[in-house]
């Protein structure tokens, strides 16, 4: 199979990731922080070292500010629902994933005011529009780092300067960029950074996290056992225990640690270079095929390796079905859990066919995919 659905989850995973999960379950399968025996201590060490690796990757000085979650969606729910209060105003963009849009709809019913800043038909966001949207009661700005539909990279650094100058909380959804683009929470003035482990970090599904700057005053969404301050009926205030109730996914976190080590060994710049080469080759080839409509910037320097397209006159689901059943190429059709983004780029009624690359894809696979698309278009009525 040619797997080109890496924006949903990367596959294959590095062998190191798979081995780390298995080794953890065999050798450190105890509950971390809930006992003094050596297996519990080893499980705790795995979690601590993964937290340190993530902190290093994101420029976080205190690893305790990294909280583990099940995925970016959980992280974003904690960030939005734990920070915003009735009467607050929040600014977001018209390209956001439902992981942001749906929690905001729930909060809207509870008295949160929302301004959705319009992006261009290519999915680009002008920071000046964010600046102009600020009100006296604006509390936060929530923006994705890169679109899961068009791959368009948002101007996070420029927006961070605006939020810092105006004393606003800056929340960033890095589901599509963690492990792929350089992220420094201090340089970018990010207060809350949500990320997932199973995409660009090459970890297992069921892993993710949230960086929490200490000035945010964020409140947890759940309370329970943390292995600390067990004598108190109150949730501990110290980090990261305040946000990590219940038994963590230690095997998954062990795999995430291996994924981060894998990325460090390859180098983010090297990964980005390889994926950009594939992206450039794919975009150039698409432009030579009649009836192909490409969405987004179609510029490898302005997007992550995600391409949405349609074939004129054809249903996106049919094209994806043919790719899978006839050519054994895995891609994704539909709205990609981002209806607002499709409304922005003009594809809400039909969706798109999305192809997304990872380090493990090759130039030969790009050629075969282009050939498959051309054959499909030629043979369709």
TORLO-200762 format. One record per residue: residue in one letter; x, y, z of N, C-alpha, C in turn. Coordinates in steps of 0.001 Angstrom, whole numbers, padded with zeros to 6 digits, always signed. Layout:
% TORLO-200762
AXYZXYZXYZ ...
% end
This chain:
% TORLO-200762
X+000834-001204+000000+000000+000000+000000+000868+001254+000000 X+000402+002268-000714+000994+003600-000622+000122+004391+000348 X+000676+004733+001479-000111+005393+002531+000113+006902+002468 X-000954+007639+002120-000874+009093+002004-001984+009755+002818 X-002156+009265+004042-003141+009839+004956-002474+010212+006280 X-001268+010758+006166-000490+011058+007361-001010+012242+008158 X-001849+013085+007557-002458+014178+008313-003472+013649+009322 X-003978+012430+009074-004883+011793+010027-004086+011085+011113 X-003122+010290+010701-002163+009669+011624-001006+009132+010792 X+000201+009259+011290+001339+008763+010514+001386+007242+010536 X+001758+006698+009405+001980+005252+009259+002944+005064+008097 X+003911+004156+008234+004145+003337+009417+004793+004136+010542 X+004791+003560+011721+005537+004147+012825+006969+003612+012796 X+007917+004374+013319+009281+003857+013424+009304+002572+014253 X+010175+001673+013898+010296+000429+014665+010623+000718+016127 X+011348+001800+016351+011692+002175+017719+010440+002470+018553 X+009443+003089+017920+008196+003399+018621+007468+002123+019008 X+007363+001214+018065+006668-000049+018311+007373-000844+019406 X+008705-000907+019329+009476-001660+020322+009339-001051+021710 X+009303+000287+021783+009201+000955+023079+007878+000654+023764 X+006794+000604+022997+005482+000264+023573+005513-001151+024127 X+006028-002085+023335+006069-003483+023770+006977-003666+024981 X+008134-003035+024961+009064-003166+026087+008485-002592+027362 X+007763-001485+027240+007142-000886+028417+006108-001820+029023 X+005303-002436+028177+004266-003336+028681+004867-004586+029309 X+006022-004999+028819+006673-006183+029378+007436-005874+030665 X+008087-004695+030701+009050-004446+031771+008656-003331+032739 X+007722-002499+032337+007345-001379+033210+005831-001190+033193 X+005121-002301+033327+003677-002268+033194+002924-001837+034438 X+003632-001369+035442+002977-000953+036684+002430+000469+036553 X+001724+000894+037590+001125+002228+037604+002160+003251+038088 X+002521+004223+037264+003557+005184+037673+003079+006111+038779 X+003966+006337+039749+003649+007261+040822+002668+006726+041840 X+002300+005454+041721+001329+004871+042657+001950+003748+043474 X+003253+003745+043554+003928+002719+044335+005409+002997+044396 X+006085+002349+045371+007516+002547+045539+008342+001415+044983 X+007700+000411+044386+008461-000718+043855+009103-000350+042515 X+010040-001173+042095+010888-000791+040950+010129-000668+039642 X+009050-001457+039444+008309-001328+038202+007557-000003+038142 X+007003+000401+039270+006307+001685+039314+007292+002829+039100 X+008463+002713+039703+009477+003751+039538+009964+003832+038090 X+010096+002675+037437+010521+002665+036040+009462+003311+035148 X+008195+003029+035411+007115+003657+034655+007139+005171+034845 X+007379+005603+036073+007480+007028+036354+008651+007671+035638 X+009746+006942+035541+010934+007468+034852+010643+007687+033369 X+009917+006759+032750+009562+006878+031332+008751+008149+031099 X+007780+008376+031962+006931+009556+031811+007738+010829+032029 X+008600+010834+033030+009417+012009+033318+010336+012332+032147 X+010974+011321+031583+011908+011545+030485+011185+011999+029209 X+009979+011509+029000+009206+011958+027843+008804+013414+028008 X+008436+013766+029225+008075+015162+029507+009276+016070+029248 X+010454+015624+029652+011674+016407+029402+011951+016551+027905 X+011746+015478+027159+012004+015520+025712+011049+016478+025008 X+009797+016484+025418+008819+017404+024839+009154+018852+025187 X+009548+019062+026435+009910+020416+026861+011081+020941+026033 X+012052+020108+025790+013204+020510+024970+012767+020838+023545 X+011865+020045+023001+011415+020249+021625+010679+021571+021457 X+009887+021967+022473+009053+023157+022367+009621+024377+023076 X+010867+024293+023533+011493+025434+024187+010894+025762+025537 X+010425+024744+026250+009805+024930+027567+010868+024751+028640 X+011044+025740+029499+012102+025686+030508+011776+024734+031659 X+010504+024595+032000+010086+023736+033106+009245+022585+032564 X+009790+021347+032524+009043+020210+031975+007716+019957+032684 X+007587+020394+033928+006336+020185+034660+005177+020951+034042 X+005476+021904+033147+004414+022648+032470+003825+021869+031296 X+004381+020684+030999+003839+019806+029962+002919+018794+030622 X+001656+018770+030203+000650+017862+030747+000297+016829+029681 X+000234+015563+030066-000128+014517+029116-001642+014381+029020 X-002116+014207+027775-003536+013979+027504-003646+012829+026508 X-004877+012526+026098-005063+011446+025143-004870+011858+023695 X-004992+013162+023423-004890+013650+022042-005004+015168+022056 X-004862+015780+020886-004945+017241+020796-006351+017739+021118 X-007366+016960+020787-008739+017365+021069-008970+017522+022568 X-008497+016566+023346-008613+016683+024801-007849+017903+025300 X-006664+018108+024753-005855+019263+025164-006580+020574+024877 X-007191+020681+023718-007896+021908+023340-009138+022126+024194 X-009815+021055+024554-010966+021180+025448-010541+021693+026820 X-009422+021189+027316-008899+021687+028593-008554+023161+028478 X-007870+023524+027392-007423+024909+027209-008603+025869+027121 X-009591+025531+026305-010710+026442+026075-011670+026477+027260 X-012073+025316+027738-013066+025263+028812-012462+025576+030170 X-011155+025372+030295-010503+025664+031564-010076+027112+031711 X-010075+027844+030579-009617+029232+030629-010748+030243+030473 X-011613+030046+029481-012629+031037+029159-013781+031038+030167 X-014251+032237+030502-015347+032417+031463-016488+033177+030793 X-017728+033018+031290-018857+033768+030716-018560+035263+030650 X-018852+035842+029504-018557+037258+029282-017263+037492+028547 X-016392+036467+028474-015135+036588+027738-015398+036580+026232 X-014488+037202+025516-014511+037198+024051-013276+036468+023561 X-013455+035577+022574-012335+034821+022022-012319+034983+020516 X-011104+035075+019960-010919+035218+018512-010365+033914+017956 X-010946+033467+016850-010451+032267+016180-010464+032513+014679 X-010143+031497+013879-010101+031677+012429-011143+030813+011740 X-011356+031088+010465-012346+030333+009694-011790+029024+009149 X-010586+028637+009562-009979+027391+009084-009913+026321+010168 X-010483+026572+011335-010253+025678+012468-010944+024313+012331 X-010318+023339+012957-010824+021969+013057-011971+021938+014061 X-012808+020909+013979-013905+020771+014940-013422+020602+016381 X-012154+020251+016556-011599+020162+017909-011586+021516+018596 X-011632+022579+017798-011766+023940+018323-013201+024438+018162 X-013754+024248+016967-015071+024810+016658-016171+024268+017559 X-016166+022981+017845-017241+022400+018645-017176+022797+020124 X-016010+022761+020760-015963+023281+022134-016388+024746+022210 X-016022+025539+021197-016424+026949+021206-017933+027090+021096 X-018584+026207+020349-020038+026262+020267-020684+025967+021619 X-020120+025034+022349-020609+024734+023698-020419+025947+024601 X-019266+026575+024500-018974+027752+025328-019831+028949+024930 X-020160+029046+023664-021015+030135+023207-022358+030101+023926 X-022883+028911+024131-024162+028757+024824-024049+029120+026302 X-022813+029205+026791-022584+029540+028200-022127+030983+028385 X-022244+031781+027326-021953+033206+027467-020616+033668+026960 X-019910+032812+026213-018635+033215+025601-018920+033833+024236 X-018329+034990+023966-018478+035647+022668-017351+035202+021733 X-017688+034945+020487-016718+034403+019525-016679+035269+018272 X-015457+035610+017847-015254+036243+016542-014416+035303+015689 X-014984+034918+014540-014262+034063+013608-013682+034941+012506 X-012374+035106+012502-011707+035920+011490-011646+035148+010179 X-012093+035775+009108-012122+035124+007800-010718+034995+007219 X-010444+033834+006667-009187+033597+005951-009444+033707+004455 X-008381+033770+003676-008504+033861+002228-008979+032519+001664 X-009396+032472+000399-009789+031203-000217-008654+030175-000263 X-007435+030627-000037-006291+029701+000049-006011+029271+001495 X-006842+029767+002412-006684+029399+003815-005692+030249+004568 X-005283+031389+004005-004283+032249+004646-004956+033243+005600 X-004289+033500+006699-004803+034402+007735-003925+035642+007822 X-004544+036818+007778-003831+038083+007920-003818+038465+009401 X-002631+038552+010026-002563+038905+011454-003249+040223+011780 X-003279+041148+010812-003925+042435+011054-005415+042274+011310 X-006018+041243+010715-007437+040981+010964-007666+040497+012387 X-006708+039769+012916-006789+039353+014322-006701+040577+015223 X-005760+041454+014912-005574+042679+015695-006851+043516+015694 X-007464+043639+014524-008674+044457+014402-009869+043838+015130 X-009820+042537+015371-010945+041850+016013-010922+041947+017538 X-009839+042464+018103-009707+042540+019563-010705+043546+020144 X-011394+043138+021225-012340+043993+021929-011857+044207+023367 X-012575+045019+024083-012196+045288+025474-012312+044040+026345 X-013197+043109+025981-013376+041895+026780-012711+040670+026155 X-011855+040905+025140-011151+039766+024531-010198+039145+025549 X-010306+037836+025699-009468+037122+026667-008426+036237+025992 X-008751+035740+024798-007851+034770+024180-007984+034765+022659 X-006935+034248+022025-006923+033961+020588-006556+032497+020443 X-007354+031753+019678-007082+030332+019439-006955+030107+017937 X-005764+029659+017494-005468+029493+016073-004700+028185+015868 X-005014+027470+014779-004206+026302+014419-002892+026760+013791 X-001868+025957+013984-000556+026293+013424-000526+026029+011921 X-001201+024973+011493-001305+024680+010062-002611+023943+009819 X-003210+024196+008666-004505+023609+008335-004376+022129+008000 X-005300+021340+008511-005343+019923+008160-006038+019696+006813 X-006598+020757+006214-007277+020647+004921-006365+021098+003790 X-005799+022282+003894-004945+022829+002827-003458+022783+003155 X-003135+022539+004419-001730+022553+004831-001184+023940+005087 X-001987+024975+004848-001533+026357+004979-000991+026640+006378 X+000223+027199+006445+000850+027534+007729+000389+028920+008153 X-000090+029022+009383-000580+030298+009899+000572+031120+010502 X+000461+032436+010494+001531+033311+011003+001529+033382+012532 X+001869+032274+013148+001790+032160+014607+002700+033174+015302 X+003905+033342+014789+004832+034286+015412+004293+035702+015444 X+003704+036159+014338+003155+037511+014270+001932+037666+015172 X+001093+036646+015192-000086+036705+016059+000331+036708+017523 X+001377+035946+017850+001876+035914+019223+002351+037275+019703 X+002941+038049+018792+003365+039406+019165+002155+040275+019516 X+001078+040114+018761-000138+040884+019022-000741+040512+020370 X-000844+039206+020618-001460+038765+021881-000622+039182+023091 X+000693+039138+022950+001545+039533+024072+001414+041031+024337 X+001401+041840+023278+001267+043293+023430-000058+043689+024084 X-001092+042903+023809-002426+043242+024300-002834+042437+025531 X-001914+041639+026049-002184+040902+027273-003225+039806+027123 X-003264+039159+025957-004234+038101+025698-003583+036732+025799 X-004386+035749+026142-003898+034364+026165-003854+033847+024732 X-002732+033264+024346-002562+032755+022986-002550+031226+023030 X-003569+030630+022413-003727+029178+022382-003453+028697+020962 X-002575+027710+020816-002196+027219+019492-002468+025725+019384 X-003124+025355+018293-003371+023956+017957-002256+023488+017029 X-001348+022685+017571-000184+022226+016801-000330+020775+016354 X-001566+020320+016151-001786+018925+015765-001053+018564+014474 X-000978+019509+013527-000357+019216+012235+001113+019628+012151 X+001644+020225+013201+002996+020783+013087+003996+020288+014136 X+003529+019759+015252+004469+019287+016272+005334+018170+015694 X+006641+018375+015728+007578+017417+015151+007944+017711+013716 X+007209+018632+013078+007462+018958+011675+008005+020370+011495 X+007463+021323+012256+007949+022695+012216+008563+023058+013562 X+009531+023954+013544+010124+024424+014797+009074+025191+015599 X+008952+024853+016871+008021+025529+017768+008776+025918+019029 X+008744+027198+019363+009345+027697+020598+008298+028548+021302 X+007783+028058+022413+006646+028731+023054+007000+030128+023551 X+008248+030354+023910+008645+031685+024372+008811+032656+023203 X+009515+032234+022182+009731+033104+021026+008424+033423+020312 X+007481+032486+020335+006201+032679+019652+005121+033211+020587 X+005489+033415+021847+004548+033956+022844+003297+033092+023002 X+003489+031784+022959+002382+030843+023111+002142+030564+024590 X+000898+030683+025025+000554+030420+026429+000034+029007+026643 X-000689+028486+025673-001214+027125+025740-000986+026468+024380 X-000222+025380+024372+000105+024683+023132-000457+023270+023197 X-001408+022973+022315-002005+021642+022249-001348+020841+021127 X-000990+019591+021413-000353+018758+020402-000800+017309+020558 X-000642+016558+019506-000933+015133+019543+000337+014351+019293 X+000354+013102+019744+001565+012303+019615+001614+011425+018385 X+000469+011176+017753+000412+010128+016731+000589+010625+015303 X+000891+011914+015139+001111+012444+013787+002600+012740+013597 X+002988+014016+013580+004370+014367+013307+005372+013958+014368 X+004883+013543+015546+005798+013087+016590+006050+011580+016508 X+005391+010895+015572+005628+009475+015296+005426+008582+016522 X+004502+008987+017397+004146+008170+018550+002865+007401+018298 X+002395+006665+019294+001156+005891+019142-000079+006783+019254 X-001195+006280+018743-002470+006931+018986-002785+006865+020485 X-003605+007811+020941-003937+007840+022365-002927+008596+023195 X-002057+009378+022516-001083+010203+023237-001187+011644+022753 X-000929+012555+023646-000954+013981+023314-000584+014780+024543 X-000689+016098+024427-000327+016901+025583-000681+018359+025426 X-000428+019082+026489-000734+020516+026535+000346+021219+027335 X+000991+022196+026697+001884+023091+027435+001032+024178+028066 X+001276+024439+029364+000498+025426+030110+001455+026424+030748 X+001424+027661+030277+002242+028698+030903+001664+029013+032277 X+002504+029298+033234+002035+029399+034617+001145+030607+034879 X+001156+031604+033989+000339+032789+034226-001113+032640+033762 X-001464+031529+033155-002786+031441+032536-003922+031276+033543 X-003648+030683+034703-004719+030433+035669-005700+029378+035188 X-005248+028462+034361-006098+027425+033782-006639+026487+034857 X-007900+026091+034697-008530+025155+035624-008683+023791+034960 X-008479+022694+035719-008624+021357+035137-010081+021012+034876 X-010307+020087+033942-011663+019641+033651-012050+018410+034455 X-011069+017729+035017-011372+016540+035809-010514+016519+037062 X-011000+015801+038056-010287+015649+039317-010242+014156+039660 X-009256+013789+040467-009157+012386+040858-007802+012047+041405 X-007480+010765+041374-006212+010300+041913-005040+010741+041075 X-003997+011226+041756-002788+011680+041066-001529+011007+041600 X-001687+010258+042690-000520+009658+043328+000199+010624+044241 X-000328+011846+044363+000283+012848+045238-000799+013500+046087 X-000410+013993+047255-001348+014676+048159-002626+013866+048357 X-002468+012556+048508-003643+011690+048593-004480+011917+049840 X-003897+012552+050841-004638+012807+052079-005637+013950+051941 X-005503+014742+050864-006355+015914+050701-007554+015613+049809 X-008752+016127+050171-009917+015961+049296-009860+016897+048084 X-008947+017846+048105-008825+018813+047018-007819+018342+045973 X-008050+018739+044748-007113+018449+043670-005795+019177+043941 X-004649+018504+043778-003367+019185+043987-003212+020383+043062 X-002540+021397+043529-002284+022585+042717-000979+022486+041942 X-000062+021620+042403+001228+021553+041730+001099+020903+040355 X+001987+021343+039468+002035+020826+038106+003000+019640+038046 X+002705+018663+037190+001562+018556+036279+000357+017843+036894 X+000478+017466+038201-000568+016651+038827-001949+017295+038752 X-002000+018610+038764-003273+019320+038738-004131+018894+037545 X-003483+018509+036453-004222+018191+035227-004100+016723+034821 X-003493+015898+035654-003242+014508+035247-003861+013510+036217 X-005154+013584+036399-005852+012625+037246-006033+011296+036513 X-005901+010207+037269-006105+008881+036686-004826+008270+036159 X-004909+006992+035836-003739+006264+035351-003364+006713+033941 X-002130+007121+033736-001716+007581+032397-001461+006419+031447 X-001385+006743+030175-001101+005761+029127+000411+005569+029036 X+000969+004875+030005+002424+004735+030066+003010+004054+028830 X+002448+002940+028331+003013+002344+027110+002980+003312+025927 X+001881+004063+025791+001799+005039+024714+002822+006146+024872 X+003008+006600+026105+003987+007655+026373+005402+007153+026115 X+005651+005875+026414+006959+005284+026098+007191+005302+024588 X+006135+004987+023821+006248+005042+022373+006448+006455+021873 X+005790+007403+022535+005957+008814+022171+007395+009260+022415 X+007954+008832+023516+009353+009162+023811+010272+008647+022694 X+010009+007423+022232+010820+006854+021152+010613+007625+019856 X+009373+008071+019610+009101+008861+018416+009859+010175+018420 X+009892+010827+019574+010619+012094+019696+012116+011872+019494 X+012629+010775+020051+014050+010450+019866+014350+010191+018394 X+013420+009541+017717+013573+009281+016285+013658+010596+015505 X+012764+011531+015824+012765+012838+015151+014074+013575+015417 X+014514+013536+016662+015770+014212+017016+016942+013640+016228 X+016917+012328+016044+017985+011687+015278+017962+012070+013812 X+016759+012202+013256+016632+012585+011851+016886+014080+011657 X+016391+014878+012627+016473+016332+012539+015219+016897+011897 X+014572+017846+012578+013338+018429+012041+013583+019064+010678 X+014718+019740+010517+015022+020377+009234+015142+019348+008116 X+015743+018215+008422+015914+017162+007426+014566+016553+007044 X+013712+016343+008040+012375+015805+007774+011588+016771+006906 X+011645+018047+007278+010924+019081+006524+011431+019148+005081 X+012728+019037+004889+013316+019084+003547+012799+017927+002694 X+012810+016737+003261+012351+015559+002518+010878+015694+002148 X+010068+016080+003103+008635+016197+002843+008336+017325+001862 X+009116+018393+001929+008945+019483+000964+009287+019042-000461 X+010291+018201-000587+010644+017685-001906+009507+016849-002474 X+008896+016017-001634+007758+015219-002082+006580+016113-002443 X+006338+017106-001593+005235+018038-001814+005428+018807-003116 X+006644+019299-003340+006940+020049-004571+006722+019177-005805 X+007186+017958-005739+007044+017020-006860+005565+016729-007127 X+004807+016525-006070+003388+016211-006207+002617+017391-006796 X+002861+018587-006263+002161+019777-006767+002506+020046-008228 X+003769+019902-008571+004178+020128-009964+003491+019135-010901 X+003394+017898-010457+002738+016880-011273+001249+017118-011411 X+000613+017541-010326-000828+017805-010364-001163+018904-011367 X-000291+019899-011455-000551+021027-012352-000491+020626-013830 X+000048+019447-014095+000113+018962-015468-001075+018080-015833 X-001918+017786-014852-003065+016898-015097-004326+017728-015279 X-004986+017552-016398-006216+018284-016670-007315+017851-015706 X-008198+018765-015415-009373+018556-014555-009057+018545-013059 X-007796+018685-012684-007444+018721-011258-007585+020137-010727 X-008294+020288-009619-008401+021564-008907-007637+021432-007595 X-006646+022286-007385-005833+022251-006171-006269+023389-005255 X-006383+023098-003960-006792+024113-002991-005606+024483-002091 X-005663+025688-001551-004573+026154-000710-003575+026980-001492 X-002419+027192-000934-001417+028060-001560-000698+027394-002725 X-000660+026066-002724+000111+025309-003719+001567+025753-003739 X+002053+026162-002571+003438+026608-002417+004062+025833-001254 X+005025+024950-001522+005616+024118-000465+006218+024908+000693 X+006624+026148+000429+007222+026960+001485+006174+027530+002431 X+004913+027502+002028+003840+028110+002813+002889+027089+003403 X+003207+025807+003257+002308+024787+003784+003076+023560+004242 X+002441+022788+005097+002957+021481+005488+002545+020492+004402 X+003054+019258+004402+002824+018341+003280+001411+017752+003238 X+000443+018630+003079-000977+018264+002983-001536+018947+001737 X-002169+018172+000862-002728+018714-000375-004171+018258-000514 X-005074+019208-000686-006472+018908-000992-006744+019225-002448 X-007469+018335-003108-007782+018540-004521-009148+017957-004839 X-009632+018287-006014-010818+017665-006575-010598+017440-008061 X-011345+016503-008603-011388+016276-010043-012689+016894-010543 X-012586+017800-011485-013761+018513-011984-014848+017539-012425 X-016032+017772-011887-017173+016958-012271-017287+015630-011563 X-016394+015329-010626-016407+014043-009939-016546+014217-008427 X-017144+013234-007801-017317+013233-006355-016000+012872-005671 X-015662+013592-004612-014383+013341-003928-014311+011933-003345 X-015437+011441-002847-015454+010096-002263-015184+009031-003316 X-015673+009251-004528-015449+008286-005606-013974+008222-005977 X-013329+009385-006051-011894+009399-006382-011086+008678-005310 X-011369+008943-004046-010649+008281-002956-010903+006776-002968 X-012146+006385-003298-012484+004957-003379-011663+004263-004459 X-011554+004903-005615-010773+004324-006712-009296+004236-006331 X-008779+005291-005692-007379+005263-005259-007107+004047-004379 X-008032+003772-003481-007859+002672-002527-008057+001316-003205 X-009194+001129-003855-009567-000191-004356-008809-000605-005608 X-008513+000346-006475-007848+000006-007734-006330+000108-007620 X-005849+001156-006941-004410+001426-006931-003732+001176-005589 X-004503+000807-004570-003963+000541-003235-003231+001758-002667 X-003857+002919-002869-003328+004179-002350-004305+004720-001315 X-003838+004913-000098-004695+005392+000986-004651+006915+001051 X-005797+007554+000810-005940+008989+001002-007274+009202+001713 X-007720+010434+001836-008961+010682+002568-009828+011685+001815 X-011121+011393+001781-012062+012318+001151-013028+012861+002196 X-013748+013932+001825-014768+014479+002712-014398+015838+003260 X-014879+016110+004484-014687+017425+005106-013570+017428+006149 X-012993+016270+006450-011827+016185+007321-012062+016845+008693 X-013301+016743+009182-013681+017311+010491-013457+018824+010546 X-013479+019482+009387-013212+020919+009338-014186+021625+008393 X-015487+021623+008704-016450+022245+007788-016205+023731+007570 X-015743+024428+008581-015477+025855+008433-014379+026107+007410 X-013367+025259+007415-012280+025391+006441-012803+025168+005023 X-013665+024185+004864-014215+023913+003528-015153+025034+003087 X-015839+025629+004023-016659+026794+003681-015755+027928+003186 X-014597+028075+003817-013655+029129+003444-013091+028929+002048 X-012737+027695+001709-012108+027446+000406-013126+027087-000672 X-014423+027041-000303-015475+026836-001283-015792+025397-001619 X-015532+024474-000684-015757+023053-000968-016684+022389+000046 X-017475+023179+000742-018330+022602+001791-019312+021585+001231 X-019824+021814+000018-020816+020916-000550-020264+019615-001083 X-018952+019562-001352-018385+018364-001981-017175+017791-001255 X-016586+018571-000359-015372+018106+000291-014204+018082-000677 X-013129+017448-000270-011948+017317-001131-011336+015938-000958 X-010427+015607-001862-009572+014434-001690-008248+014940-001132 X-007831+014389-000002-006631+014892+000667-005511+013854+000621 X-004328+014322+000211-003121+013505+000215-002123+014156+001164 X-001529+013377+002053-000588+013946+003037+000587+012994+003222 X+001776+013584+003270+003025+012822+003227+003740+012800+004578 X+004620+011817+004734+005476+011744+005917+006895+011422+005479 X+007770+011311+006450+009171+010987+006186+009319+009653+005459 X+008386+008740+005676+008513+007390+005124+008015+007271+003684 X+007431+008330+003145+007019+008292+001744+008208+008562+000834 X+008081+008149-000429+009189+008258-001372+008762+008987-002652 X+009751+009419-003416+009490+010065-004703+008805+009096-005658 X+009169+007827-005600+008531+006821-006448+007038+006719-006131 X+006674+006803-004866+005266+006752-004487+004505+007970-005016 X+005157+009114-005020+004538+010306-005596+004262+010085-007082 X+005237+009546-007808+005064+009285-009239+003905+008310-009486 X+003842+007263-008682+002784+006272-008847+001413+006867-008548 X+001351+007771-007576+000087+008416-007234-000371+009347-008342 X+000545+010108-008894+000214+010982-010022-000263+010168-011221 X+000399+009061-011469-000006+008184-012572-001409+007624-012320 X-001677+007251-011063-002995+006707-010717-004088+007751-010910 X-003820+008976-010528-004796+010041-010717-005060+010297-012199 X-003992+010316-012973-004142+010578-014415-004932+009450-015084 X-004647+008235-014720-005388+007081-015286-006849+007146-014864 X-007094+007491-013621-008471+007575-013125-009266+008610-013910 X-008668+009771-014088-009353+010854-014805-009600+010479-016268 X-008627+009817-016863-008761+009410-018279-009880+008406-018462 X-010033+007496-017493-010988+006403-017643-012374+006713-017112 X-012492+007818-016341-013828+008182-015845-014668+008765-016970 X-015994+008534-016922-016854+009104-017961-016926+010612-017886 
% end
